[in-house]
Amino acid sequence: MSTDTVVSATDSEVLEIFRRINSYTLPLKEPEKRHASYQGEFKWFIKDLLDLYSPMLEKYKILTLKEISRMADAELMTELCQVVLDAIKTRRIGLLGKIYSDNDISFPEKEEVYNKVTETLDFIKVELNQILERERLDFLKFQNYLLLIMISMRVTS
């Protein structure tokens, strides 16, 4: 059996390695398929958000490292972007894929989406820090809190 040793890699780099390994050994999940299918603006935008916020999702046990390695974090970030771009819609895989395809060549709303998503996640990180550290929120509950905050942001902006 061959092995590779990764020395002094960041958490983000290690997660990317696992994402690539998983894409060859397990059936791909939808976020992994989108990550493999698109190489444009939106994919790299999501990757930048993952670099910023996946550690927070793992630290507060909102997602496990295994879930992050299978790109549950990318799914969440894409859903947040969907809220900013199109408001809340029924959760359908095709809608998330459409965001990637519509914004693959160019992503004109990039700055607006970035500002709203990071403002929301930074608010959670700062204002809800004590709650997040004290109790483990399951993913569904966290998603609901996040969507409520984003809805209020859409209403007030």
NORRA-V310601 format. One record per residue. N is the residue number from 1. PSI is psi as a letter, one per 40 degrees, with the letter a starting at -180 (none if undefined). Layout:
n psi
N PSI
N PSI
This chain:
n psi
1 h
2 i
3 i
4 h
5 h
6 h
7 h
8 f
9 i
10 i
11 d
12 d
13 d
14 d
15 d
16 d
17 d
18 d
19 d
20 d
21 d
22 d
23 e
24 e
25 d
26 i
27 h
28 h
29 i
30 d
31 d
32 d
33 d
34 d
35 d
36 d
37 d
38 i
39 e
40 a
41 d
42 d
43 d
44 d
45 d
46 d
47 d
48 d
49 d
50 d
51 d
52 d
53 e
54 d
55 d
56 d
57 d
58 d
59 d
60 e
61 f
62 d
63 i
64 i
65 d
66 d
67 d
68 d
69 d
70 e
71 f
72 d
73 d
74 d
75 d
76 d
77 d
78 d
79 d
80 d
81 d
82 d
83 d
84 d
85 d
86 e
87 a
88 h
89 i
90 h
91 h
92 h
93 d
94 d
95 d
96 d
97 d
98 d
99 d
100 d
101 d
102 d
103 f
104 d
105 d
106 i
107 g
108 d
109 e
110 d
111 d
112 d
113 d
114 d
115 d
116 d
117 d
118 d
119 d
120 d
121 d
122 d
123 d
124 d
125 d
126 d
127 d
128 e
129 d
130 d
131 d
132 d
133 d
134 d
135 i
136 h
137 h
138 i
139 d
140 d
141 d
142 d
143 d
144 d
145 d
146 d
147 d
148 d
149 d
150 d
151 d
152 d
153 d
154 d
155 d
156 e
157 none
